[in-house]
Amino acid sequence: MLRLILRLRPTAGRPCPRALPGPAALGSRHGPGTGRLRRFHSGAASRAASCTGVHSVVTTNRMTLLRCPQLASSCQTQRFYSLPPHQKVELPALSPTMQTGTIARWEKKEGEKISEGELIAEVETDKATVGFEMMEECYLAKILVAEGTRDVTIGSVICITVDNPDFIPAFKDVTLDSLKAAGAAPSSAASTAPPPPPAAPGSSYPPHLKILLPALSPTMTMGTVQRWEKKVGEKLSEGDLLAEIETDKATIGFEVQEEGYLAKIMVAEGTRDVPLGMPLAIIVEKESDIAAFNDYAETGVAEVATPPPPAPAAVRRTHTPTAAVPTAAPVAAAPAAPRKGRVFASPLAKKLAAEKGIDLAQVSGSGPDGRVTRKDIESFVPPKAAPAPTLAATPAPPPPPPAAPAGTFTDIPISNIRRVIAQRLMQSKQTIPHYYLSVDVNMDQVLELRMELNAVSLWLGNIKLSVNDFIIKASALACIKVPEANSSWMDTVIRQNHVVDVSVAVSTANGLITPIVFNAHTKGLAAICSDVSALAARAREGKLQPHEFQGGTFTISNLGMFGIKNFSAIINPPQACILAIGGSEKRLVPADNEKGFDVASMMSVTLSCDHRVVDGAVGAQWLAEFRKFLEKPVTMLL
């Protein structure tokens, strides 16, 4: 099975402990169709939102959207009244169709320290066994779901972590039932809790729903809003496509799960590098509420502006000095005063501060009780001395570089897909010990059988088989014969896969993508032909779903149709092999006849292997089996 790593990224500031229910919690909706999107109401309940240290999950009919909402400001007022500060880790949706999961194994025991990036557990989903890591140092205080527990529903609390090991004994007798009881019973200390903060900006608006940018792939950190499928004021029905987002893998659309009206688009089309959790749009239930959001502006999040069109260099130089004078004064006018007494900070924040030479006393913390977090360190700007008030003291901007002659080149923006392709290919060549094996295959019998089957298929199903369909089938059967080639390097183990999912390289306008023919070893030629045709069409249209191109156990790249005789392909990790297919050409081959030779259609193929997994002799055995199936294609039917 495929094993993925899902990194649990904390919310802004720090993973927030879940507060006991109070008035602010009454305005939130957590229905199965809403996916825990934040809903804001007017009145005393200024903001109701779910605060958790793991990703919230939105499941649509087309994909799984993971989101990490930035809620640090609302988390600062929450308190625990019976237990020390802690974080509840919930089970997220790890595949588009996942509804429940099985805790396959806990990598940590209660009381053990969890360092940044360490794996804490493995969860078996309906698609794969997925491991996930913690992004900040903490301690595992309590495991609430034991190993082997099946059918754990999404959103269930599976463990509790704390920042201080002294807090661990307080959770010795905590169970899921006691947590539910604590959440249902009002706390006596809640009556003595400090008064709620003043209503946040936006609380006077009508009830609305914020759509945040979710993680549409395991490695996605930001995205580009390619296109809005709906306009402001239009009605949204359940399942309607709202927008298309370009991720690091593909361009993916996502749908709305509730009926309503699009009241505000907060990120314009074409905006690049939008971070996860950024509000994209606002949906309201009543059409009459749309006008209230005409001038709505989001507070507390970083602004992501659409890149402006390039302006002449002279215009930019004209505005630079005048813009620097008014902005320098406010920064120096209110320098951050060093805090006195003990400074509370997360372990990761202390580490980053030490590396950057930042005094924690000068940093204003945004976490609970003013705790300094990683985000505070990364966004910290040291106070500067006030510049002289005269304009003459402002240094002149450096002269611009000489402009290149017009029309000599074109700068093409790098898409997220192209950037990830470049990173993965470079990582593959730098970290995987490639070696290459080549062989020539006689394709005469394949071409004859293909012609016969295509003639028959016109009467049966109008399916036109290609040579590539035979190659996919032969590769899958060769992987069954030599399972070492159908393996993956997993750092600590070599995983030998029992099914053959063949990734087929498809060239698109945005770059190379590899849709997967699942269980290719069990499918017939007609089924493989249908799958490849449908997947290739959706790939070129940018409509592939994440599960259709993420994974695979073996890859095929075919450039024969372009007249390429042979080439060497780069391995797609964590796979161990990739087969490069060249074109067929007529050659003279020795034969037992009167002439002593014959003319045959020969095809050159090159197998790229990961030497950590596949030895040279094993790679040669795989090519021998592959050639047998193609030179006697009838054996593929046995």
C-alpha positions in Angstrom: 0.0 0.0 0.0 1.1 3.6 -0.6 2.4 5.3 2.5 2.1 9.1 2.6 3.3 11.6 5.1 0.9 14.3 6.2 2.4 17.1 8.2 0.1 18.6 10.9 0.7 22.3 10.7 -0.4 24.3 13.7 -2.7 27.2 13.4 -1.4 30.8 13.6 0.5 31.3 16.7 0.2 27.9 18.3 -2.2 24.9 18.4 -5.0 26.2 20.5 -6.5 24.1 23.3 -10.1 23.5 23.0 -12.1 25.6 25.4 -15.1 24.3 27.3 -18.3 25.3 25.5 -19.6 28.8 26.2 -21.7 31.4 24.6 -19.2 31.9 21.8 -19.5 28.3 20.7 -23.3 28.5 20.0 -22.8 30.2 16.7 -20.6 27.6 15.1 -21.9 24.9 12.8 -20.2 21.5 12.5 -22.4 19.6 10.2 -21.2 16.8 7.9 -21.9 18.9 4.9 -20.2 22.1 6.1 -16.8 20.7 6.6 -16.2 22.9 9.7 -16.2 26.2 7.8 -16.3 29.1 10.1 -19.7 30.8 10.4 -19.9 34.3 11.8 -23.0 35.8 13.5 -23.9 39.2 14.9 -24.6 39.8 18.5 -22.7 38.8 21.6 -21.2 35.7 20.0 -18.7 37.7 18.1 -16.9 34.9 16.5 -17.5 31.2 16.7 -14.8 29.0 15.2 -13.2 25.7 15.8 -9.6 25.9 17.1 -7.5 22.9 16.6 -3.9 22.0 16.0 -4.6 19.7 13.1 -6.2 20.4 9.7 -9.9 20.9 9.5 -11.3 18.8 6.6 -13.8 19.6 3.9 -15.0 16.7 1.8 -16.5 17.4 -1.6 -17.8 15.2 -4.3 -14.6 15.7 -6.2 -11.7 15.9 -3.7 -10.7 16.3 -0.1 -9.8 19.8 0.9 -7.6 20.2 4.0 -7.6 23.5 5.7 -5.7 25.0 8.6 -7.6 28.2 9.7 -5.7 31.0 11.3 -7.6 31.7 14.5 -4.9 32.9 16.9 -6.8 36.0 17.9 -9.9 34.2 19.0 -7.9 31.5 20.8 -6.3 33.9 23.3 -9.4 34.2 25.4 -10.0 30.5 25.8 -9.1 28.8 29.1 -9.2 25.3 30.7 -10.8 25.0 34.0 -10.1 21.4 35.0 -7.1 20.3 33.0 -3.7 22.0 32.3 -3.3 23.6 28.8 -3.2 20.9 26.2 -3.9 20.3 22.5 -6.4 17.7 21.2 -5.3 15.9 18.0 -8.2 15.0 15.9 -8.4 12.4 13.0 -8.5 14.3 9.7 -9.7 13.0 6.3 -6.7 11.6 4.6 -8.3 10.6 1.3 -11.2 12.0 -0.8 -13.5 9.1 0.1 -12.4 8.5 3.7 -15.1 8.5 6.3 -13.5 6.4 9.0 -9.9 5.2 9.6 -8.0 2.6 11.6 -5.1 3.5 14.0 -2.6 1.1 12.5 0.3 2.0 14.9 1.4 4.6 17.4 5.0 5.6 16.8 5.2 7.3 20.2 4.3 6.2 23.7 2.6 8.2 26.4 5.1 10.5 28.2 7.5 10.5 25.3 8.8 13.7 23.8 7.8 14.5 20.2 10.4 16.5 18.3 9.7 18.7 15.3 8.9 16.6 12.3 8.7 13.3 14.1 6.1 10.7 13.1 3.5 10.1 15.8 1.1 7.6 14.3 0.0 5.7 11.2 -3.6 5.6 10.1 -5.0 3.1 7.6 -7.6 4.8 5.3 -9.6 3.4 2.4 -6.8 4.3 0.1 -3.5 3.8 1.9 -1.6 3.8 5.2 -0.8 7.4 6.0 1.6 8.7 8.6 1.6 12.2 10.0 4.0 14.3 11.9 4.1 17.1 14.4 5.6 20.4 13.4 6.4 21.6 16.9 8.0 20.1 20.0 5.6 18.7 22.5 4.9 15.7 24.8 2.4 12.9 24.2 0.2 13.1 27.3 -2.6 10.6 26.5 -3.5 8.2 23.8 -7.2 8.1 23.6 -7.6 5.6 20.7 -5.7 2.3 21.0 -3.7 0.6 18.2 -5.9 -1.5 16.0 -9.1 0.5 16.7 -11.2 0.3 13.5 -13.8 2.7 12.1 -12.6 5.8 13.9 -14.7 8.6 12.6 -13.2 11.8 11.1 -12.9 14.5 13.7 -12.6 12.1 16.6 -10.0 13.1 19.2 -7.2 10.4 19.1 -4.6 11.8 21.5 -3.7 14.8 23.7 -0.3 16.6 23.7 1.1 19.1 26.1 4.1 21.5 26.1 5.2 20.9 29.6 6.1 17.3 30.7 4.9 18.2 34.3 1.3 18.3 32.9 1.4 14.7 31.8 0.2 13.1 35.1 -2.9 15.2 35.1 -4.1 13.3 32.0 -3.6 9.8 33.4 -7.3 9.1 33.9 -8.6 11.1 31.0 -10.8 9.1 28.6 -12.9 10.0 25.6 -16.0 9.7 27.8 -14.6 12.1 30.4 -13.8 14.6 27.6 -17.3 14.4 26.2 -18.7 14.9 29.7 -16.5 17.9 30.4 -17.6 19.4 27.1 -21.3 18.8 27.9 -21.4 19.9 31.5 -21.0 23.7 32.2 -18.0 24.5 34.3 -18.4 26.3 37.5 -15.2 28.2 36.8 -16.7 29.5 33.6 -18.9 31.9 35.6 -15.8 33.5 37.1 -13.9 33.6 33.8 -12.9 37.1 32.6 -15.5 38.9 30.5 -15.5 38.1 26.7 -13.5 40.5 24.6 -15.2 43.2 22.6 -16.8 42.1 19.4 -14.3 41.6 16.6 -14.5 43.6 13.4 -17.1 42.1 11.1 -19.4 40.9 13.9 -22.0 43.4 12.9 -22.4 41.8 9.5 -25.3 39.4 8.7 -24.6 35.7 9.2 -22.2 34.5 6.6 -19.8 31.7 5.7 -16.1 32.2 5.0 -14.5 30.0 2.4 -10.8 29.5 3.2 -8.1 28.2 0.8 -7.7 24.5 1.6 -4.7 22.2 1.0 -5.6 20.4 -2.2 -2.4 18.1 -2.2 -0.2 16.8 0.5 2.7 19.1 -0.4 0.7 22.2 -1.1 1.7 25.3 0.9 0.1 28.0 -1.4 -2.0 28.2 -4.5 -3.1 30.4 -7.4 -6.7 31.4 -8.0 -7.0 30.5 -11.7 -10.7 31.3 -12.2 -13.9 32.0 -10.4 -16.8 30.0 -11.8 -19.4 32.2 -10.0 -19.8 35.9 -9.8 -20.8 38.1 -6.9 -24.5 37.9 -6.4 -25.0 34.6 -8.1 -26.9 31.8 -6.4 -24.9 28.8 -5.3 -26.5 25.3 -5.2 -25.0 22.3 -3.4 -22.3 20.7 -5.5 -21.7 23.8 -7.7 -18.1 24.4 -8.8 -17.0 27.7 -7.1 -13.4 28.2 -8.3 -10.4 26.6 -9.9 -7.1 26.6 -7.9 -3.7 25.8 -9.3 -1.7 23.8 -6.8 1.7 22.3 -6.9 0.3 19.2 -8.6 -2.5 20.3 -10.9 -5.4 22.7 -11.4 -8.2 21.5 -9.3 -11.8 22.8 -8.9 -13.7 22.7 -5.6 -17.4 22.8 -4.9 -19.7 24.3 -2.3 -21.6 22.1 0.0 -24.4 24.5 1.0 -26.9 26.6 -0.9 -26.5 30.4 -0.7 -25.3 33.5 -2.5 -21.8 34.6 -3.3 -21.6 37.9 -1.4 -17.9 38.8 -1.7 -14.8 37.6 -3.7 -11.8 38.5 -1.5 -9.0 37.1 -3.8 -9.1 38.2 -7.4 -8.5 35.8 -10.4 -4.8 35.3 -11.2 -3.6 36.0 -7.7 -0.5 33.9 -7.1 1.1 32.4 -3.9 -2.1 32.6 -1.8 -1.2 30.9 1.5 -3.3 28.1 3.0 -6.1 29.4 5.2 -6.5 32.7 3.4 -10.2 33.7 3.1 -11.2 33.5 -0.5 -14.9 34.4 -0.5 -18.0 34.9 1.6 -21.3 33.2 1.2 -24.6 34.3 2.7 -27.9 32.5 3.0 -30.2 35.4 2.0 -29.8 37.4 -1.2 -30.8 40.6 0.7 -27.5 40.3 2.8 -25.2 40.6 -0.2 -25.1 44.4 -0.2 -23.9 44.5 3.4 -20.5 43.0 2.2 -19.7 45.5 -0.5 -17.1 47.2 1.6 -16.1 44.2 3.7 -12.4 44.0 4.5 -10.8 41.0 6.3 -8.8 41.8 9.4 -6.0 39.9 11.0 -4.7 38.1 7.9 -1.8 39.0 5.6 -2.9 40.8 2.4 -2.2 39.0 -0.8 -2.4 41.3 -3.7 -2.8 40.5 -7.4 0.5 41.2 -9.1 0.1 44.5 -10.9 1.1 44.9 -14.5 4.7 45.9 -15.0 5.1 49.7 -15.0 7.9 51.7 -16.6 11.1 51.9 -14.5 11.0 55.7 -14.5 7.5 55.7 -12.9 8.7 53.3 -10.1 11.7 55.5 -9.4 9.5 58.6 -9.2 7.3 57.1 -6.5 10.0 55.3 -4.4 11.4 58.4 -2.5 8.0 59.9 -1.7 6.7 56.5 -0.4 9.7 56.0 1.9 9.3 59.2 3.9 5.8 58.7 5.4 6.3 55.0 6.1 9.6 55.4 8.0 8.2 57.7 10.6 5.4 55.4 12.1 7.9 52.5 12.4 10.3 54.5 14.5 7.7 56.5 16.3 6.5 53.4 18.3 9.4 51.1 19.0 8.5 47.9 20.8 9.3 48.2 24.5 11.1 45.2 26.0 8.8 43.2 28.3 9.8 42.6 31.9 9.8 39.4 33.8 9.5 35.9 32.3 8.9 35.6 28.6 6.7 32.6 27.5 7.6 31.1 24.1 7.3 27.8 22.3 10.4 25.6 21.9 10.5 26.2 18.2 10.2 30.0 18.7 13.1 29.9 21.1 15.2 28.0 18.6 14.4 30.4 15.8 15.1 33.4 18.0 18.5 32.0 19.0 19.4 31.3 15.3 18.3 34.8 14.2 19.8 36.6 17.3 16.4 38.1 18.3 15.7 39.1 21.9 12.4 37.4 22.9 11.7 40.3 25.3 11.2 42.6 22.3 8.8 40.3 20.5 5.0 40.7 21.1 3.5 37.3 21.4 0.2 36.4 19.7 -0.4 33.1 21.4 -2.3 32.3 24.6 -1.3 34.5 27.5 1.1 36.5 25.2 3.1 33.4 24.3 5.7 34.0 21.6 5.2 31.6 18.6 7.0 30.7 15.5 4.9 33.2 13.4 5.8 36.0 15.8 9.6 35.3 15.3 9.2 35.1 11.5 7.3 38.3 11.2 9.4 40.2 13.8 11.0 43.4 12.5 13.6 45.0 14.8 12.9 48.6 15.7 15.0 51.1 13.7 16.2 54.5 14.5 14.1 57.4 13.2 15.6 58.8 10.0 16.4 62.5 9.6 13.3 64.5 8.7 15.0 66.2 5.8 14.4 64.7 2.4 18.1 65.2 1.6 19.0 62.5 4.1 17.0 59.9 2.1 19.6 57.9 0.1 19.1 57.9 -3.6 17.8 54.7 -5.1 20.4 52.6 -6.8 20.5 53.0 -10.6 18.4 50.4 -12.4 20.1 47.7 -14.4 20.4 48.4 -18.0 17.3 47.3 -19.9 17.7 44.5 -22.4 16.8 45.3 -26.0 13.1 45.0 -26.5 11.9 41.8 -28.3 15.0 39.7 -27.5 13.3 37.4 -24.9 10.1 36.6 -23.2 9.8 36.0 -19.4 7.3 33.2 -18.8 6.0 33.0 -15.2 6.7 29.7 -13.5 3.5 27.9 -12.5 3.2 26.0 -9.3 3.1 22.7 -11.2 6.3 23.5 -13.1 8.0 24.6 -9.9 7.2 21.3 -8.2 8.2 19.3 -11.2 11.6 21.0 -11.2 12.1 20.4 -7.4 11.1 16.7 -7.6 13.2 15.9 -10.7 16.2 17.6 -9.1 15.6 15.8 -5.8 15.3 12.5 -7.7 18.6 12.9 -9.6 20.5 14.1 -6.6 19.3 11.4 -4.1 18.5 8.3 -6.1 21.4 6.2 -7.6 20.1 5.7 -11.1 21.3 3.1 -13.5 20.0 2.2 -16.9 19.3 -1.1 -18.8 18.3 -1.1 -22.5 16.9 -3.9 -24.7 15.4 -4.2 -28.2 12.0 -5.8 -28.6 10.6 -7.4 -31.7 7.1 -5.8 -32.1 5.9 -7.7 -35.2 3.5 -10.0 -33.3 2.1 -7.1 -31.3 1.4 -5.1 -34.4 -0.4 -8.1 -36.1 -2.5 -8.8 -33.0 -3.3 -5.1 -32.6 -4.6 -5.0 -36.1 -6.7 -8.1 -35.7 -8.2 -6.9 -32.4 -9.0 -3.4 -33.7 -10.8 -5.0 -36.6 -12.9 -7.1 -34.2 -13.5 -4.2 -31.8 -15.2 -2.2 -34.5 -18.1 -4.7 -34.2 -17.9 -5.1 -30.4 -17.2 -1.7 -28.7 -15.5 0.6 -31.2 -12.3 0.5 -29.1 -9.1 1.3 -30.9 -6.1 -0.3 -29.1 -2.7 1.4 -29.2 0.8 -0.1 -28.9 1.0 1.7 -25.6 -1.9 -0.4 -24.2 0.1 -3.6 -24.9 3.2 -2.0 -23.2 1.2 -1.1 -20.1 -0.2 -4.7 -19.9 3.2 -6.3 -20.4 4.8 -4.0 -17.8 2.2 -4.9 -15.2 2.6 -8.6 -15.8 6.4 -8.3 -15.7 6.0 -6.6 -12.3 4.0 -9.6 -11.0 6.8 -11.9 -12.3 9.6 -9.8 -10.8 8.0 -8.0 -7.8 11.3 -6.5 -6.7 10.8 -3.9 -9.6 7.3 -3.1 -8.2 8.7 -1.8 -4.9 9.3 1.5 -3.2 12.2 2.9 -1.1 10.7 4.0 2.3 14.0 5.1 4.0 13.7 2.4 6.8 12.1 -0.4 4.7 11.7 -1.5 1.1 8.0 -1.8 0.5 7.1 -4.5 -2.1 3.7 -3.8 -3.6 1.2 -6.6 -4.2 -0.8 -4.7 -6.8 0.5 -2.9 -9.9 -0.7 0.7 -10.4 1.0 2.0 -13.6 1.6 5.7 -13.8 1.5 6.9 -17.5 3.4 10.1 -18.3 1.2 12.6 -20.1 2.5 15.9 -21.4 0.2 18.9 -20.8 0.4 22.7 -21.3 1.3 23.1 -17.7 3.9 20.4 -17.5 4.2 16.6 -17.1 1.7 14.7 -15.0 1.3 10.9 -14.4 -2.3 9.7 -14.2 -2.6 6.1 -12.8 -4.1 3.0 -14.3 -5.0 1.1 -11.1 -4.7 -2.7 -11.0 -3.3 -2.8 -14.5 -2.2 -6.4 -14.0 -5.9 -7.5 -13.7 -7.4 -5.4 -16.5 -7.8 -6.4 -20.1 -6.4 -4.4 -23.0 -9.8 -2.8 -23.7 -10.2 -1.6 -20.1 -6.6 -0.2 -20.1 -7.3 1.6 -23.4 -10.5 3.2 -22.0 -8.7 4.2 -18.8 -5.7 5.8 -20.5 -7.9 7.7 -23.0 -10.1 9.1 -20.2 -7.2 10.0 -17.9 -5.2 11.6 -20.6 -8.1 13.8 -21.7 -8.8 14.9 -18.2 -5.1 15.6 -17.6 -4.9 17.9 -20.5 -8.1 19.7 -19.4 -6.7 20.0 -15.8 -9.6 18.1 -14.4 -7.7 15.2 -12.7 -8.5 14.5 -9.1 -5.6 14.1 -6.6 -6.1 10.4 -6.1 -5.9 9.9 -9.9 -2.3 11.0 -10.2 -0.8 10.7 -6.7 0.8 7.3 -6.0 1.5 4.6 -8.5 4.0 1.7 -8.2 5.6 1.8 -11.7 5.9 4.5 -14.4 6.0 4.4 -18.2 7.1 7.3 -20.4 6.6 6.9 -24.1 8.2 9.2 -26.7 8.1 6.8 -29.6 5.3 8.7 -31.3 7.7 11.7 -31.7 10.4 9.6 -33.5 12.7 9.2 -30.5 14.8 6.0 -30.8 15.7 5.8 -27.1 16.1 7.9 -24.0 16.6 7.6 -20.3 13.8 8.7 -17.9 14.1 10.1 -14.4 12.6 7.9 -11.6 9.5 9.2 -9.9 10.1 8.7 -6.2 9.3 6.7 -4.1 9.0 4.3 -7.1 12.0 2.2 -7.9 11.7 2.0 -11.7 10.5 3.9 -14.8 10.4 2.5 -18.3 11.4 4.8 -21.3 9.8 3.7 -24.6 11.4 4.6 -27.9 9.9 4.3 -31.4 9.8 1.2 -33.6 11.8 1.0 -36.8 12.4 -1.7 -39.5 15.7 -3.5 -39.0 17.4 -6.5 -40.5 17.6 -9.4 -38.0 19.1 -12.9 -38.4 16.6 -15.6 -39.5 16.6 -19.3 -40.4 15.5 -18.9 -44.0 17.0 -18.9 -47.4 18.2 -15.3 -47.2 19.5 -15.7 -43.7 17.9 -12.6 -42.5 14.5 -11.0 -42.0 13.0 -7.5 -41.6 11.4 -6.8 -38.2 9.9 -3.9 -36.4 12.3 -3.4 -33.4 11.5 -1.1 -30.5 14.2 0.1 -28.0 13.3 0.5 -24.3 15.4 1.7 -21.4 14.6 0.8 -17.8 15.8 3.3 -15.2 16.3 1.6 -11.8 17.0 2.7 -8.2 20.0 0.7 -7.2 19.0 0.9 -3.5 16.0 -1.3 -4.4 16.6 -3.1 -7.7 20.0 -4.8 -8.4 21.3 -5.0 -11.9 20.4 -8.7 -12.3 16.9 -8.1 -11.1 16.4 -5.3 -13.6 17.7 -7.6 -16.3 15.2 -10.3 -15.3 12.3 -7.7 -15.4 13.3 -6.7 -19.0 13.5 -10.3 -20.0 10.0 -11.0 -18.8 8.8 -7.8 -20.4 10.3 -8.8 -23.8 8.7 -12.3 -23.6 5.2 -10.8 -23.1 5.6 -8.5 -26.1 7.3 -10.9 -28.5 4.5 -13.5 -27.7 1.5 -11.2 -26.8 -0.8 -14.2 -26.7 0.8 -15.2 -23.4 -0.7 -12.0 -21.8 -4.1 -13.6 -22.2 -3.2 -16.6 -20.1 
